Each structure stands twice: as C-alpha cells, then as structure tokens.
C-alpha cells in the first residue's frame, strides 16, 4: 500500500511540477513556431485551416500530407498536456488552500488557461466552420447546429459621402422550425451572431440563372460551442493577473519582498 502511495505521490508531483509546465510550454512554442515556417510555402495544405475546424482539417487534408503537417497534432497534444498540468496545479492548490490562499491570483491564471484549452478542444470537436459558402437572395440554407436555417433576405449597397459604394449590407434571418430567432443587417465587421454561431458576409456577386440575374453573397459560417467557456477563461486569467499584481505590490508596500517565481 505504501509503495503504491509513494508511486502516486511521485506521479502527482510530476503532474503539478513547474518544470513540466516549462518543458511543455517551450516544446509547444518551438513546435508551433518551427512548423509555421512551412505554412507560407504550402498554402494548398494550410490555407483550409481558415475554412475548417481542426478536426476536419486533420482528417481531410493533414493525413494526405503527413510530412508537412505532423507538427500540428504534436503541438496540440503538448498544449493539452499543459492544460492537464495546470488543472493538477489548481487541484493541488485547492487541497492546500489554507496555506496557499495568498497565491490565488496565480492559480486563477492557471484555471483560466485550463478553461481556454477545454474551450478550444470543445470547439474543434463539436464546432463547424465553412468559408465562401454562396447564398442567393431568398434562399434558405441549413446550418449544422441544432437544425438552424439561414436565409438571405436582401443585399443592398451602402454608399459613402461621394456616392461610392463602400460596402454591402446583407439582411440575414436565422430560423428554427419556421420560428424567427434573429434578423440583422450584416456587414463584414458586423456579423450575425447567435449562441456561438457567427455568420460573416465576405463578398457578393450576380449570376445568370434560369434566364434572370440573381444576386448572391458569400458567407463564412463559424459555429464554436466553446466560445462562452473561452470568454470565462479569459476573464479568469485577467482577474488572476490583477489579483497577483495587487498582492505583489501590497507585500512590497508593507516591507515584505516576495520572490518572483
């Protein structure tokens, strides 16, 4: 029993280790920086990352070019292990809260980072992304999340002071079972948003169909179920930074000189 306990304690110490965090963060950073040097020369392989979630990109494209893309899943695994490391640190802190409450800021940062990693994993497993999807005026298009339907009601040009067309306004309506959920006038910097769904009009044009001219818009559709969780993680990290700074300068002002770890 004592041998098993000792083995578990060594494993737990490793999982909570600052050295492990430094090694994982350094390896993930080097992997991402080094791998990104391959991206400009291989747009056919890496450009679809803007149009697909990571899971779909790995299955559809990365498997076809393993020599160029192997570093992406390796970097992702390193980040996930770093997230596990931060979670173990937070749990260990909670177990010793009485003696470590002064470091609440640091562990809020840890917890926020863990939430962001979870949000990234959730979004890239259960999310959806499609770029350059054409929708004609009056057309209804089904979107993956929960039976939603997107309809393009109208496309109209917006002119500037000199009469020059500056951008296009797209009247978009979002439905579920014929019930209108939201209707907005969407533009490039003013997308339609609804519970993790973001629809951005990127371009528009006209084409002859059936003997008549039809107007269409190109839409980038992104559904990220982990967006709100990522926001909570970011807020937690921000609060952690403020608490850590306040604690540090409070100790300095009282004559205590804490070590910066």
C-alpha positions as CSV (number, residue, x, y, z in Angstrom):
1,X,0.0,0.0,0.0
2,X,2.8,2.4,0.9
3,X,4.6,1.6,-2.3
4,X,1.5,2.4,-4.3
5,X,1.0,5.6,-2.4
6,X,4.6,6.6,-3.0
7,X,4.3,5.9,-6.7
8,X,1.1,8.0,-6.8
9,X,2.7,10.8,-4.9
10,X,5.7,10.9,-7.4
11,X,3.3,10.9,-10.3
12,X,1.2,13.7,-8.7
13,X,4.3,15.8,-8.0
14,X,5.4,15.4,-11.6
15,X,1.9,16.4,-12.9
16,X,2.0,19.5,-10.7
17,X,5.6,20.4,-11.5
18,X,6.6,23.8,-12.7
19,X,9.5,22.3,-14.6
20,X,7.0,20.1,-16.5
21,X,4.9,23.2,-17.4
22,X,8.1,25.0,-18.6
23,X,9.1,22.0,-20.8
24,X,5.6,21.5,-22.2
25,X,5.2,25.2,-23.0
26,X,8.6,25.5,-24.5
27,X,8.2,22.4,-26.7
28,X,4.7,23.5,-27.8
29,X,6.0,27.0,-28.7
30,X,9.0,25.7,-30.6
31,X,6.9,23.2,-32.4
32,X,4.3,25.9,-33.5
33,X,7.0,28.4,-34.5
34,X,9.0,25.9,-36.4
35,X,6.0,24.3,-38.1
36,X,4.6,27.7,-39.1
37,X,7.6,28.3,-41.3
38,X,6.2,25.7,-43.6
39,X,2.8,27.4,-44.0
40,X,3.7,30.3,-46.5
41,X,5.2,27.8,-48.9
42,X,2.3,25.3,-48.8
43,X,-1.0,27.3,-49.0
44,X,-2.8,24.3,-50.5
45,X,-2.3,22.4,-47.3
46,X,-2.6,25.2,-44.7
47,X,-5.0,27.7,-46.2
48,X,-8.0,25.5,-45.4
49,X,-7.3,25.9,-41.7
50,X,-9.3,29.2,-42.1
51,X,-12.3,27.3,-43.5
52,X,-12.3,24.1,-41.4
53,X,-12.2,23.2,-37.7
54,X,-9.0,21.5,-36.7
55,X,-10.7,18.0,-36.5
56,X,-12.0,18.2,-40.1
57,X,-8.7,19.6,-41.4
58,X,-6.7,16.8,-39.8
59,X,-8.9,14.2,-41.4
60,X,-9.5,15.7,-44.8
61,X,-6.1,17.3,-45.5
62,X,-3.4,16.7,-43.0
63,X,-3.5,12.9,-43.5
64,X,-2.7,13.4,-47.1
65,X,0.5,15.4,-46.4
66,X,1.9,14.0,-43.1
67,X,5.4,15.2,-43.8
68,X,4.2,18.8,-43.7
69,X,1.5,18.6,-41.0
70,X,2.8,16.2,-38.4
71,X,3.8,19.1,-36.1
72,X,0.2,20.3,-35.8
73,X,-1.2,17.3,-33.8
74,X,2.1,17.1,-31.8
75,X,1.7,20.7,-30.8
76,X,-2.0,20.2,-30.0
77,X,-1.1,17.2,-27.7
78,X,1.6,19.3,-25.9
79,X,-1.0,22.1,-25.3
80,X,-3.5,19.5,-24.0
81,X,-0.8,18.1,-21.6
82,X,0.0,21.6,-20.5
83,X,-3.8,22.1,-19.8
84,X,-3.7,18.9,-17.7
85,X,-0.7,20.2,-15.8
86,X,-2.4,23.5,-14.9
87,X,-5.6,21.5,-13.8
88,X,-3.5,19.4,-11.5
89,X,-1.8,22.5,-10.1
90,X,-5.3,24.1,-9.4
91,X,-6.5,20.9,-7.7
92,X,-3.3,20.7,-5.6
93,X,-3.8,24.3,-4.6
94,X,-7.4,23.7,-3.5
95,X,-6.2,20.7,-1.4
96,X,-3.8,23.1,0.4
97,X,-5.8,26.3,0.3
98,X,-5.2,27.3,3.8
99,X,-1.5,27.6,3.4
100,X,-1.6,28.9,-0.2
101,X,-4.5,31.3,-0.4
102,X,-2.1,34.2,-0.9
103,X,-1.3,32.8,-4.4
104,X,-5.0,32.9,-5.5
105,X,-4.1,35.2,-8.5
106,X,-1.6,32.7,-9.9
107,X,-4.0,29.9,-9.7
108,X,-6.8,31.9,-11.2
109,X,-4.5,32.3,-14.2
110,X,-3.9,28.5,-14.2
111,X,-7.6,27.8,-14.1
112,X,-8.4,30.3,-16.8
113,X,-5.8,28.7,-19.1
114,X,-7.3,25.3,-18.5
115,X,-10.8,26.6,-19.4
116,X,-9.5,28.1,-22.6
117,X,-7.8,24.8,-23.5
118,X,-11.2,23.0,-22.8
119,X,-13.0,25.6,-25.0
120,X,-10.5,25.0,-27.8
121,X,-11.0,21.3,-27.6
122,X,-14.8,21.6,-27.5
123,X,-14.9,24.0,-30.4
124,X,-12.7,21.9,-32.6
125,X,-14.5,18.6,-31.9
126,X,-18.2,19.8,-31.9
127,X,-17.9,23.0,-33.9
128,X,-18.4,23.8,-37.5
129,X,-16.6,26.2,-40.0
130,X,-17.2,26.8,-43.7
131,X,-15.8,29.6,-45.8
132,X,-17.0,31.0,-49.1
133,X,-20.5,29.5,-48.9
134,X,-22.7,31.1,-51.6
135,X,-26.3,32.0,-50.6
136,X,-28.7,33.6,-53.1
137,X,-31.3,36.2,-52.2
138,X,-34.4,34.4,-50.9
139,X,-32.5,31.1,-50.4
140,X,-32.6,29.1,-47.2
141,X,-29.6,27.2,-46.1
142,X,-29.5,24.6,-43.3
143,X,-26.7,25.1,-40.7
144,X,-25.4,22.2,-38.6
145,X,-26.0,23.4,-35.1
146,X,-29.4,22.2,-33.9
147,X,-31.4,22.5,-37.1
148,X,-30.9,26.2,-37.7
149,X,-31.8,27.7,-41.1
150,X,-30.2,30.8,-42.5
151,X,-32.0,32.9,-45.1
152,X,-30.6,35.8,-47.1
153,X,-33.4,38.3,-47.4
154,X,-31.7,41.2,-49.2
155,X,-28.4,42.6,-50.4
156,X,-28.1,46.3,-50.8
157,X,-25.1,48.6,-51.4
158,X,-24.1,51.2,-48.9
159,X,-22.7,54.4,-50.5
160,X,-20.2,56.7,-48.9
161,X,-20.3,60.6,-48.9
162,X,-19.2,60.8,-52.5
163,X,-21.7,58.2,-53.8
164,X,-19.1,55.5,-54.0
165,X,-20.2,52.1,-52.8
166,X,-18.3,51.4,-49.6
167,X,-19.7,48.0,-48.6
168,X,-22.7,45.7,-48.9
169,X,-25.4,45.2,-46.3
170,X,-26.9,41.7,-46.1
171,X,-30.2,41.3,-44.4
172,X,-29.9,37.8,-42.8
173,X,-32.6,35.9,-40.9
174,X,-32.0,32.9,-38.6
175,X,-34.8,30.4,-38.2
176,X,-35.5,27.3,-36.2
177,X,-38.6,25.3,-37.2
178,X,-40.0,28.3,-39.1
179,X,-39.6,30.5,-36.0
180,X,-37.6,33.6,-36.5
181,X,-34.7,33.7,-33.9
182,X,-32.8,36.7,-35.1
183,X,-32.7,39.1,-38.1
184,X,-29.8,41.6,-38.6
185,X,-28.3,43.7,-41.3
186,X,-24.9,42.0,-41.5
187,X,-21.7,43.5,-42.9
188,X,-18.0,42.5,-42.8
189,X,-17.4,43.9,-39.4
190,X,-20.9,43.4,-38.1
191,X,-21.7,39.7,-38.4
192,X,-24.8,37.8,-37.4
193,X,-24.1,36.2,-34.0
194,X,-26.2,33.8,-32.0
195,X,-25.1,31.4,-29.2
196,X,-21.6,30.6,-30.6
197,X,-22.7,30.9,-34.3
198,X,-21.0,33.7,-36.3
199,X,-22.0,34.4,-39.9
200,X,-19.9,36.9,-41.8
201,X,-20.6,38.1,-45.4
202,X,-17.4,38.4,-47.2
203,X,-18.3,39.1,-50.8
204,X,-21.3,39.4,-53.2
205,X,-22.0,39.0,-56.9
206,X,-24.5,38.3,-59.6
207,X,-25.0,35.4,-62.0
208,X,-27.5,34.4,-64.7
209,X,-29.7,31.6,-63.7
210,X,-32.9,30.4,-65.5
211,X,-32.8,33.5,-67.8
212,X,-32.7,36.0,-64.9
213,X,-30.0,37.8,-63.0
214,X,-29.7,36.5,-59.4
215,X,-27.7,38.1,-56.6
216,X,-25.7,36.1,-54.1
217,X,-23.4,36.6,-51.1
218,X,-20.5,34.6,-50.0
219,X,-20.7,33.7,-46.3
220,X,-18.2,32.5,-43.8
221,X,-20.1,30.4,-41.2
222,X,-18.4,29.6,-37.9
223,X,-20.0,27.7,-35.0
224,X,-18.0,27.5,-31.8
225,X,-19.8,25.9,-28.8
226,X,-16.8,26.7,-26.6
227,X,-16.8,30.4,-27.2
228,X,-18.5,31.3,-24.0
229,X,-16.3,29.0,-22.0
230,X,-13.2,30.6,-23.6
231,X,-14.6,34.0,-22.5
232,X,-14.9,32.8,-18.9
233,X,-11.3,31.5,-19.1
234,X,-10.1,34.9,-20.4
235,X,-11.9,36.7,-17.6
236,X,-10.4,34.4,-15.0
237,X,-6.9,34.9,-16.4
238,X,-7.4,38.7,-16.4
239,X,-8.7,38.7,-12.8
240,X,-5.8,36.4,-11.8
241,X,-3.3,38.9,-13.2
242,X,-4.9,41.8,-11.3
243,X,-5.0,39.8,-8.1
244,X,-1.4,38.7,-8.4
245,X,-0.2,42.2,-9.1
246,X,-2.2,43.7,-6.2
247,X,-0.9,41.0,-3.9
248,X,2.7,41.6,-5.0
249,X,2.7,45.4,-4.6
250,X,0.8,45.2,-1.4
251,X,3.5,43.0,0.1
252,X,6.2,45.4,-1.3
253,X,4.5,48.4,0.3
254,X,4.3,46.6,3.7
255,X,8.0,45.9,3.6
256,X,7.7,42.3,2.6
257,X,9.7,41.4,-0.5
258,X,8.2,38.3,-2.1
259,X,10.2,36.3,-4.5
260,X,9.1,36.4,-8.2
261,X,8.8,32.7,-9.2
